[in-house]
Amino acid sequence: LARGTVNHVGDAVAMVVGEDKYAVADAAQAVVVEYEPLPVVVDVEEALKDEVLVHEPLGTNRTHEWSMGGGDVDAAIAEADVVVEQRIVNHRIAGAPIEPRGVIAEYRAGSLTVWSSTQVPHLLRLFFAVQMGIPEDHVRCIAPEVGGGFGGKLQICAEETLCAWASKQLGRPVKWIETRSENMAVSHHGRDQVDYVRMAASSDGTITAFHANIIQDCGAYFGLLTPMIPELGAFVMTGCYKIPNVKTDITGVLTNKYITDAIRGAGRPEMTHMLEVMIDQLAAKLEIDPIELRRKNFIPSEDFPYETPYGITYDSGNYAQTLDRALEMLDMESFRAEQAALRNDPTRPILRGVGFSTYTEICGLAPSRAVGPKGFGLGIGLYESALVRVHPTGTVTVFTGASPHGQGHETGFAQIVADRLGTDPSCVEVIHGDTATGPMGLGTYGSRSLAIGGVAAAHAAEKLAQKCKEIVAYNLEASVDDIEVGDGKFSLVGDPDQGMTLAEVAGCAYIDATAMPEGMELGLEQTLIYDPSNFVFPFGAHICVVDVDAVTGKAEVVRWIAVDDCGPAINPMLIDGQVHGGVAYGIGQALYEQVVYDERGQLVTGTFMDYGLPTANEIPLIETDRTVTPSPSNSLGVKGIGEAGMIAATPAIVNAVIDALRHEGVTYIDMPLTPMRIWQALEEARGRGCGPRISEQGVALPEQGEG
């Protein structure tokens, strides 16, 4: 709770506890706080001037400066035939999960149990133990079914700690359920950075340098991962391209807004956005087809594993293959014919455009040596755990340290384990989100669950499968090497009738010790912690087709093609679901969503009446396909997919809108591409002025906009 000074709207100063929801709400209304207005700064570039300080004792609003790169960017830019430059704003958005946050805390007999809609139950347990001085084995955190997370439930939030503290003081359970307006105000936001970007190339289109100067709006404080979000993007600053000279410079800045932190993609969407937008800007400058410019600069498939100029090693890739497949699905010749016909319609001309985004991302957040205290600098390694237990009847329980909240890991992990133990996935139950039941885990975020948690489960199941083979070999008087898993049993190679089901093997392990090899431990249970050797780097090609109304400026996404490569597919339906969700998220940011504060620091997008969340009506049919390029970094060959659609989406949309408008003289527009912004850009290009920009941060808004 804030003491003496509040630094953003929603900075909590008091807590009210009662027995009735409505009585507590009334009591909270009765709390009177006297506020003395202080100077406000909400524009991140104004905050850099240090004329208004968010925290006076610090003497500056700059929080940190960080750089990474390789080669000689300045020399390459100086020697280039052509250089394109652009100021790009990646605006602030909300996580906006369908279900806001909720906490129930119960302190009883020296132990604390907390139910929380969190993505990181084991980290929450660790923080409670430290903050409240309770032994960690006396703290139990449970993450029940959570209605969406998207990074917004990654924090160790004040409300969780306050509920736990109050329960300890009162000796009773304490519950807090967040309202939508609270969620919009004080559940962390995402993005919010201003990028000054330069791209250099030779006259034939060979890209020689890329430089991004990022000004990050951190908000009034730091969240769990706030200062590292743009850095995650810097790890893929070359994208799919073989660019020899690259550099990212990042400056963190405090403002009188709520904190920013990881929201679906976390740094990767921002970097991909600026890179892919600049590819199209360079193509226009050189009068080269943007598809051919991409092809010319792709990292060749034979160069993998590929070490970037800044020392990150991409595991595998075949970027031309995904682009080729996407173009097959599009049929560019037919598209251009439709585009011309719509543009020349005498009754109501429609400006149709197509945009491309070829992306790669870094995910599977780990290995611990790279990201931990002596690596990148996180205070903990990012391994993952699994416990696989075969019961005496042959059913299986998998305990995972990952904490899914809608992604379908219960299905995917069950398939992985069942495949290795020769049973049906319906016989496998996956338990997650309860620190009292499984080994320590790091949670779900950063598209890491399958590549880390799923592989941990696979390795644990493989160790159990090996033990099962030894038991079967002993009972069949055969060599272990002659036992295989398939068709629901462990059997002799070439003689499937000679074998044992998993239930029969479990009967030996738990009931009949004489059926076990001499000296073998009884039971069938395996715990494993997996720490990979490298990140994983999924990639893909997305194509967006938009129609822009030439009169009103309204843009509508009418077609979406997504060809992604996340390695071998464990469950294609789950992959499609993740791609659909990511693309919808990106469409929301590109066209509709924006968190806005006025010049007094008041949040004016505090409900869904003011914050333009897209509905199903705004999302087109998403055509998906896949290529398969396994990762050598893990035994499943898998990569992440949860953030891919989001990472690819926004530049594809911006590029499509600019493709629709470029013949009118419009060369760039910052997101969100609202009808007003597009209309203003068209009017300006036509020489008819543009009117006031009313959707920028820190601008005085008319009374009806101050909801």
MARTI-185682 format. One record per residue (C-alpha): residue in three letters; x, y, z. Coordinates in steps of 0.05 Angstrom, whole numbers, padded with zeros to 5 digits, always signed. Example, Ala and Ser with C-alpha at 12.3 -4.5 7.8 and 13.67 -1.06 7.14 Angstrom:
<sites>
Ala+00246-00090+00156
Ser+00273-00021+00143
</sites>
This chain:
<sites>
Leu+00000+00000+00000
Ala+00025+00069-00018
Arg+00048+00114+00039
Gly+00051+00189+00032
Thr+00053+00191-00045
Val+00014+00156-00099
Asn+00046+00151-00168
His-00010+00128-00214
Val-00085+00122-00216
Gly-00103+00060-00177
Asp-00043+00062-00130
Ala-00076+00030-00069
Val-00074+00066-00003
Ala-00122+00026+00042
Met-00152-00042+00050
Val-00223-00055+00076
Val-00242-00124+00103
Gly-00312-00147+00121
Glu-00360-00205+00120
Asp-00407-00182+00065
Lys-00387-00163-00006
Tyr-00435-00104-00011
Ala-00420-00078+00059
Val-00346-00078+00042
Ala-00360-00040-00022
Asp-00400+00012+00017
Ala-00345+00017+00070
Ala-00292+00027+00016
Gln-00334+00085-00012
Ala-00334+00115+00058
Val-00258+00118+00061
Val-00237+00191+00051
Val-00167+00205+00024
Glu-00141+00276+00016
Tyr-00098+00281-00046
Glu-00053+00339-00062
Pro-00045+00341-00138
Leu+00026+00332-00162
Pro+00056+00345-00231
Val+00043+00288-00279
Val+00082+00259-00337
Val+00051+00205-00381
Asp+00089+00214-00446
Val+00152+00172-00445
Glu+00194+00220-00486
Glu+00172+00279-00442
Ala+00191+00237-00381
Leu+00261+00230-00409
Lys+00271+00305-00400
Asp+00266+00296-00324
Glu+00225+00360-00317
Val+00173+00322-00278
Leu+00200+00266-00235
Val+00158+00205-00217
His+00202+00190-00157
Glu+00236+00253-00132
Pro+00290+00217-00090
Leu+00316+00182-00153
Gly+00332+00248-00187
Thr+00315+00219-00256
Asn+00261+00180-00292
Arg+00313+00136-00328
Thr+00313+00067-00297
His+00365+00031-00338
Glu+00403+00029-00404
Trp+00420-00035-00440
Ser+00452-00051-00507
Met+00467-00113-00547
Gly+00490-00124-00618
Gly+00543-00148-00665
Gly+00584-00121-00723
Asp+00593-00047-00736
Val+00525-00015-00746
Asp+00549+00057-00754
Ala+00600+00039-00807
Ala+00550-00004-00845
Ile+00498+00051-00845
Ala+00549+00103-00868
Glu+00571+00059-00926
Ala+00501+00036-00948
Asp+00469+00053-01014
Val+00402+00066-00980
Val+00379+00077-00909
Val+00307+00079-00885
Glu+00288+00108-00818
Gln+00223+00108-00780
Arg+00195+00127-00712
Ile+00149+00070-00691
Val+00102+00072-00632
Asn+00082+00004-00603
His+00025+00028-00559
Arg+00002+00006-00491
Ile-00049-00051-00488
Ala-00084-00090-00433
Gly-00081-00165-00422
Ala-00157-00164-00414
Pro-00169-00237-00394
Ile-00242-00257-00394
Glu-00235-00274-00320
Pro-00201-00221-00277
Arg-00156-00240-00219
Gly-00181-00272-00155
Val-00150-00294-00089
Ile-00172-00334-00028
Ala-00122-00339+00029
Glu-00130-00381+00092
Tyr-00079-00381+00149
Arg-00092-00437+00198
Ala-00048-00471+00251
Gly+00016-00440+00225
Ser+00004-00459+00152
Leu-00019-00416+00094
Thr-00062-00440+00036
Val-00075-00393-00021
Trp-00120-00404-00082
Ser-00100-00354-00136
Ser-00112-00344-00210
Thr-00038-00344-00222
Gln+00007-00370-00277
Val+00064-00384-00228
Pro+00040-00421-00165
His+00109-00446-00143
Leu+00139-00376-00149
Leu+00080-00349-00110
Arg+00095-00400-00054
Leu+00167-00378-00053
Phe+00149-00304-00047
Phe+00098-00317+00008
Ala+00150-00355+00048
Val+00200-00298+00043
Gln+00151-00240+00052
Met+00113-00269+00111
Gly+00168-00308+00145
Ile+00132-00374+00138
Pro+00171-00438+00124
Glu+00161-00456+00051
Asp+00136-00526+00069
His+00080-00491+00108
Val+00055-00454+00046
Arg+00009-00485-00005
Cys-00011-00448-00069
Ile-00065-00473-00115
Ala-00079-00446-00184
Pro-00149-00471-00203
Glu-00177-00466-00273
Val-00157-00395-00293
Gly-00198-00357-00345
Gly-00141-00332-00388
Gly-00073-00305-00368
Phe-00034-00278-00427
Gly+00022-00257-00379
Gly-00025-00213-00339
Lys-00028-00265-00283
Leu+00048-00273-00280
Gln+00058-00222-00225
Ile+00064-00234-00150
Cys+00012-00181-00138
Ala-00001-00139-00076
Glu-00072-00164-00068
Glu-00046-00236-00058
Thr+00001-00214-00003
Leu-00051-00169+00030
Cys-00102-00226+00032
Ala-00052-00273+00063
Trp-00031-00221+00114
Ala-00103-00205+00132
Ser-00120-00279+00141
Lys-00061-00287+00188
Gln-00083-00226+00228
Leu-00157-00246+00231
Gly-00151-00321+00234
Arg-00203-00327+00179
Pro-00202-00339+00104
Val-00200-00275+00063
Lys-00224-00269-00008
Trp-00213-00215-00061
Ile-00243-00216-00131
Glu-00220-00163-00181
Thr-00271-00121-00219
Arg-00262-00107-00293
Ser-00245-00034-00281
Glu-00193-00055-00229
Asn-00164-00104-00279
Met-00158-00050-00332
Ala-00125-00002-00283
Val-00078-00044-00241
Ser-00067-00110-00275
His-00003-00098-00313
His-00004-00070-00383
Gly+00039-00090-00442
Arg+00081-00060-00499
Asp+00085+00017-00493
Gln+00150+00034-00526
Val+00175+00085-00576
Asp+00225+00058-00626
Tyr+00273+00096-00671
Val+00292+00047-00724
Arg+00343+00048-00781
Met+00354-00004-00835
Ala+00410-00001-00886
Ala+00419-00039-00951
Ser+00457-00043-01016
Ser+00421-00024-01080
Asp+00407-00097-01097
Gly+00368-00105-01033
Thr+00420-00139-00989
Ile+00406-00115-00918
Thr+00471-00094-00885
Ala+00450-00063-00819
Phe+00392-00057-00771
His+00390-00011-00710
Ala+00334-00002-00659
Asn+00335+00051-00606
Ile+00279+00032-00558
Ile+00249+00078-00505
Gln+00210+00034-00457
Asp+00153+00061-00415
Cys+00159+00022-00351
Gly+00102+00057-00315
Ala+00110+00081-00243
Tyr+00145+00019-00216
Phe+00176-00047-00237
Gly+00137-00111-00241
Leu+00167-00180-00238
Leu+00199-00176-00307
Thr+00189-00103-00329
Pro+00260-00083-00347
Met+00275-00147-00387
Ile+00215-00145-00435
Pro+00248-00107-00493
Glu+00311-00147-00482
Leu+00273-00211-00499
Gly+00258-00180-00567
Ala+00331-00160-00576
Phe+00350-00234-00576
Val+00316-00241-00644
Met+00332-00172-00672
Thr+00354-00201-00739
Gly+00290-00241-00746
Cys+00293-00290-00804
Tyr+00347-00250-00839
Lys+00422-00255-00848
Ile+00440-00184-00826
Pro+00514-00177-00808
Asn+00510-00112-00768
Val+00456-00103-00715
Lys+00446-00066-00650
Thr+00391-00054-00600
Asp+00395+00003-00549
Ile+00343+00005-00494
Thr+00326+00060-00444
Gly+00276+00046-00389
Val+00234+00106-00366
Leu+00186+00118-00309
Thr+00118+00152-00320
Asn+00056+00163-00279
Lys+00021+00102-00307
Tyr+00012+00031-00284
Ile+00069-00017-00295
Thr+00083-00053-00361
Asp+00106-00125-00362
Ala+00098-00189-00402
Ile+00035-00191-00445
Arg+00029-00246-00497
Gly+00095-00246-00535
Ala+00133-00201-00487
Gly+00184-00162-00528
Arg+00182-00209-00588
Pro+00120-00176-00619
Glu+00151-00107-00612
Met+00216-00127-00645
Thr+00183-00167-00700
His+00135-00109-00713
Met+00190-00058-00725
Leu+00233-00106-00765
Glu+00177-00130-00812
Val+00149-00060-00821
Met+00218-00036-00840
Ile+00226-00092-00890
Asp+00166-00065-00927
Gln+00190+00006-00921
Leu+00258-00014-00950
Ala+00224-00052-01006
Ala+00183+00009-01025
Lys+00246+00053-01023
Leu+00283+00005-01069
Glu+00221-00010-01111
Ile+00231-00084-01098
Asp+00176-00134-01085
Pro+00173-00143-01009
Ile+00167-00219-01018
Glu+00231-00221-01060
Leu+00267-00176-01010
Arg+00251-00225-00955
Arg+00274-00285-00997
Lys+00339-00251-01014
Asn+00357-00239-00941
Phe+00330-00304-00909
Ile+00381-00345-00870
Pro+00391-00406-00915
Ser+00365-00471-00886
Glu+00433-00503-00894
Asp+00464-00451-00847
Phe+00429-00480-00785
Pro+00445-00482-00729
Tyr+00458-00408-00743
Glu+00496-00362-00696
Thr+00472-00290-00700
Pro+00521-00231-00699
Tyr+00503-00221-00625
Gly+00518-00292-00604
Ile+00449-00325-00601
Thr+00445-00393-00636
Tyr+00381-00407-00675
Asp+00367-00481-00671
Ser+00335-00496-00739
Gly+00296-00462-00794
Asn+00270-00465-00865
Tyr+00239-00397-00875
Ala+00230-00400-00950
Gln+00188-00463-00943
Thr+00135-00430-00898
Leu+00132-00369-00942
Asp+00124-00412-01005
Arg+00067-00450-00974
Ala+00031-00387-00952
Leu+00037-00357-01021
Glu+00008-00421-01051
Met-00052-00412-01007
Leu-00059-00338-01025
Asp-00053-00340-01102
Met-00022-00272-01111
Glu-00044-00264-01184
Ser-00117-00272-01166
Phe-00109-00225-01107
Arg-00080-00169-01149
Ala-00138-00176-01198
Glu-00189-00171-01141
Gln-00150-00112-01112
Ala-00154-00073-01178
Ala-00228-00088-01187
Leu-00247-00065-01117
Arg-00204-00003-01121
Asn-00237+00019-01186
Asp-00309+00005-01165
Pro-00346+00069-01185
Thr-00402+00060-01133
Arg-00362+00048-01069
Pro-00287+00039-01079
Ile-00254-00008-01030
Leu-00179-00003-01019
Arg-00154-00075-01012
Gly-00084-00090-00988
Val-00040-00150-00971
Gly+00013-00152-00917
Phe+00066-00203-00901
Ser+00102-00222-00837
Thr+00157-00274-00835
Tyr+00178-00283-00763
Thr+00221-00323-00717
Glu+00218-00319-00642
Ile+00258-00342-00582
Cys+00217-00383-00532
Gly+00220-00444-00488
Leu+00248-00396-00435
Ala+00309-00431-00408
Pro+00365-00457-00403
Ser+00382-00438-00331
Arg+00455-00426-00345
Ala+00436-00374-00398
Val+00381-00338-00361
Gly+00399-00348-00287
Pro+00438-00303-00238
Lys+00505-00312-00274
Gly+00475-00309-00344
Phe+00421-00259-00365
Gly+00410-00242-00292
Leu+00344-00272-00270
Gly+00341-00291-00197
Ile+00324-00363-00214
Gly+00337-00415-00267
Leu+00281-00433-00315
Tyr+00281-00509-00313
Glu+00217-00550-00310
Ser+00195-00612-00273
Ala+00151-00673-00280
Leu+00131-00732-00237
Val+00101-00792-00273
Arg+00067-00845-00229
Val+00038-00910-00254
His-00014-00938-00206
Pro-00023-01012-00190
Thr-00082-01017-00239
Gly-00041-00987-00295
Thr-00072-00917-00296
Val-00023-00860-00297
Thr-00018-00792-00262
Val+00028-00738-00287
Phe+00046-00680-00241
Thr+00075-00622-00279
Gly+00108-00558-00254
Ala+00079-00522-00314
Ser+00014-00486-00298
Pro-00032-00486-00359
His-00092-00439-00361
Gly-00130-00459-00423
Gln-00075-00481-00471
Gly-00094-00555-00469
His-00031-00583-00437
Glu-00073-00635-00401
Thr-00087-00666-00469
Gly-00018-00657-00500
Phe+00021-00681-00440
Ala-00025-00742-00433
Gln-00011-00760-00505
Ile+00064-00755-00496
Val+00065-00799-00433
Ala+00015-00849-00460
Asp+00055-00858-00523
Arg+00117-00876-00484
Leu+00082-00922-00434
Gly+00040-00961-00484
Thr-00027-00939-00457
Asp-00085-00896-00480
Pro-00085-00821-00464
Ser-00153-00830-00430
Cys-00116-00870-00377
Val-00069-00812-00362
Glu-00089-00755-00315
Val-00047-00691-00315
Ile-00046-00653-00248
His-00020-00582-00246
Gly-00025-00518-00207
Asp-00019-00546-00136
Thr+00047-00538-00099
Ala+00028-00594-00051
Thr+00023-00648-00103
Gly+00081-00643-00151
Pro+00154-00622-00155
Met+00178-00550-00159
Gly+00162-00517-00226
Leu+00168-00449-00257
Gly+00099-00441-00288
Thr+00071-00425-00357
Tyr+00092-00365-00399
Gly+00138-00350-00457
Ser+00114-00410-00499
Arg+00156-00455-00454
Ser+00108-00508-00430
Leu+00115-00561-00484
Ala+00189-00549-00500
Ile+00208-00552-00426
Gly+00150-00582-00385
Gly+00128-00630-00440
Val+00199-00655-00451
Ala+00207-00664-00375
Ala+00145-00708-00376
Ala+00171-00746-00437
His+00238-00760-00404
Ala+00206-00783-00340
Ala+00160-00829-00379
Glu+00218-00856-00419
Lys+00255-00874-00356
Leu+00194-00911-00331
Ala+00186-00945-00398
Gln+00257-00970-00393
Lys+00241-00999-00324
Cys+00178-01031-00353
Lys+00219-01063-00409
Glu+00267-01093-00358
Ile+00208-01122-00318
Val+00177-01151-00381
Ala+00243-01179-00406
Tyr+00253-01213-00338
Asn+00185-01245-00341
Leu+00191-01267-00414
Glu+00263-01289-00404
Ala+00284-01244-00461
Ser+00335-01189-00473
Val+00314-01118-00455
Asp+00336-01098-00525
Asp+00283-01145-00554
Ile+00225-01109-00519
Glu+00186-01055-00555
Val+00126-01011-00538
Gly+00066-01011-00584
Asp-00007-01030-00593
Gly-00021-01020-00519
Lys+00032-01067-00491
Phe+00106-01081-00481
Ser+00121-01140-00526
Leu+00175-01180-00560
Val+00201-01150-00625
Gly+00168-01189-00681
Asp+00121-01227-00635
Pro+00068-01179-00608
Asp+00029-01236-00576
Gln+00086-01246-00526
Gly+00081-01186-00480
Met+00050-01151-00421
Thr+00003-01091-00414
Leu+00022-01032-00370
Ala-00028-01057-00318
Glu+00006-01125-00316
Val+00074-01092-00309
Ala+00047-01048-00253
Gly+00020-01111-00218
Cys+00091-01138-00216
Ala+00120-01072-00191
Tyr+00070-01063-00135
Ile+00043-01132-00117
Asp+00090-01189-00137
Ala+00162-01176-00119
Thr+00182-01244-00147
Ala+00164-01219-00216
Met+00216-01163-00210
Pro+00289-01169-00229
Glu+00335-01179-00169
Gly+00353-01114-00135
Met+00303-01071-00174
Glu+00265-01019-00133
Leu+00191-01034-00126
Gly+00138-00986-00153
Leu+00133-00946-00218
Glu+00146-00873-00206
Gln+00196-00823-00235
Thr+00211-00751-00218
Leu+00253-00710-00267
Ile+00277-00639-00274
Tyr+00293-00618-00344
Asp+00339-00560-00362
Pro+00351-00554-00438
Ser+00415-00536-00473
Asn+00385-00480-00515
Phe+00322-00440-00528
Val+00277-00460-00586
Phe+00261-00416-00646
Pro+00194-00428-00680
Phe+00180-00389-00743
Gly+00129-00378-00797
Ala+00097-00335-00850
His+00031-00299-00841
Ile-00008-00262-00895
Cys-00063-00212-00880
Val-00113-00184-00930
Val-00150-00120-00909
Asp-00205-00078-00940
Val-00203-00003-00924
Asp-00264+00039-00936
Ala-00239+00098-00978
Val-00291+00144-00947
Thr-00292+00127-00873
Gly-00222+00098-00864
Lys-00249+00034-00831
Ala-00202-00025-00840
Glu-00229-00096-00839
Val-00188-00160-00840
Val-00220-00203-00893
Arg-00171-00261-00899
Trp-00115-00291-00857
Ile-00065-00344-00877
Ala-00018-00372-00824
Val+00036-00423-00839
Asp+00076-00438-00776
Asp+00132-00485-00758
Cys+00135-00508-00686
Gly+00168-00574-00699
Pro+00130-00640-00697
Ala+00056-00632-00679
Ile+00035-00666-00614
Asn-00037-00644-00624
Pro-00054-00605-00687
Met-00120-00580-00659
Leu-00085-00548-00599
Ile-00035-00515-00647
Asp-00091-00485-00688
Gly-00125-00460-00625
Gln-00062-00424-00603
Val-00052-00393-00672
His-00124-00370-00674
Gly-00118-00338-00605
Gly-00052-00304-00621
Val-00077-00275-00687
Ala-00140-00249-00653
Tyr-00097-00216-00600
Gly-00055-00183-00655
Ile-00116-00159-00693
Gly-00140-00128-00629
Gln-00076-00089-00618
Ala-00067-00069-00691
Leu-00138-00043-00703
Tyr-00177-00033-00639
Glu-00143-00035-00571
Gln-00106+00020-00536
Val-00097+00038-00462
Val-00101+00114-00459
Tyr-00085+00163-00403
Asp-00102+00237-00408
Glu-00057+00295-00392
Arg-00075+00290-00318
Gly-00055+00217-00315
Gln-00127+00193-00313
Leu-00142+00126-00345
Val-00196+00137-00396
Thr-00201+00065-00422
Gly-00221+00032-00356
Thr-00278-00012-00382
Phe-00296-00050-00445
Met-00342+00009-00462
Asp-00279+00049-00475
Tyr-00227-00004-00491
Gly-00239-00034-00560
Leu-00233-00108-00549
Pro-00249-00145-00614
Thr-00306-00196-00617
Ala-00314-00257-00661
Asn-00346-00211-00712
Glu-00280-00176-00724
Ile-00239-00240-00732
Pro-00238-00273-00801
Leu-00234-00347-00815
Ile-00160-00363-00802
Glu-00130-00411-00853
Thr-00074-00450-00821
Asp-00021-00498-00845
Arg+00046-00522-00819
Thr+00115-00543-00840
Val+00157-00587-00795
Thr+00229-00570-00778
Pro+00248-00606-00714
Ser+00290-00571-00661
Pro+00355-00607-00643
Ser+00351-00576-00573
Asn+00302-00627-00545
Ser+00284-00700-00556
Leu+00214-00684-00580
Gly+00240-00634-00631
Val+00184-00587-00610
Lys+00181-00511-00606
Gly+00131-00463-00576
Ile+00067-00437-00610
Gly+00027-00398-00558
Glu+00053-00330-00579
Ala+00068-00341-00652
Gly+00003-00312-00678
Met+00011-00249-00636
Ile+00083-00240-00658
Ala+00067-00245-00732
Ala+00001-00208-00732
Thr+00012-00133-00722
Pro+00064-00121-00777
Ala+00023-00162-00826
Ile-00037-00117-00813
Val+00002-00052-00816
Asn+00037-00074-00880
Ala-00031-00094-00910
Val-00062-00027-00894
Ile-00003+00011-00923
Asp-00005-00033-00985
Ala-00078-00012-00993
Leu-00061+00062-00983
Arg+00008+00072-01013
His-00019+00092-01081
Glu-00056+00148-01044
Gly+00010+00174-01016
Val+00004+00143-00946
Thr+00069+00109-00928
Tyr+00062+00095-00854
Ile+00012+00098-00796
Asp+00024+00079-00723
Met-00023+00030-00690
Pro-00079+00025-00672
Leu-00103+00034-00743
Thr-00171+00062-00723
Pro-00218+00092-00776
Met-00200+00161-00749
Arg-00125+00151-00758
Ile-00132+00121-00828
Trp-00181+00175-00849
Gln-00135+00229-00822
Ala-00076+00199-00860
Leu-00116+00196-00924
Glu-00141+00268-00916
Glu-00070+00292-00903
Ala-00043+00254-00964
Arg-00099+00285-01006
Gly-00079+00355-00982
Arg-00142+00367-00941
Gly-00111+00370-00871
Cys-00117+00318-00818
Gly-00152+00346-00756
Pro-00132+00337-00683
Arg-00098+00274-00660
Ile-00143+00254-00602
Ser-00119+00183-00588
Glu-00048+00197-00565
Gln-00023+00192-00494
Gly-00027+00253-00450
Val-00075+00293-00493
Ala-00132+00334-00464
Leu-00196+00297-00481
Pro-00267+00323-00487
Glu-00313+00311-00429
Gln-00348+00251-00460
Gly-00281+00216-00467
Glu-00265+00219-00393
Gly-00304+00157-00371
</sites>
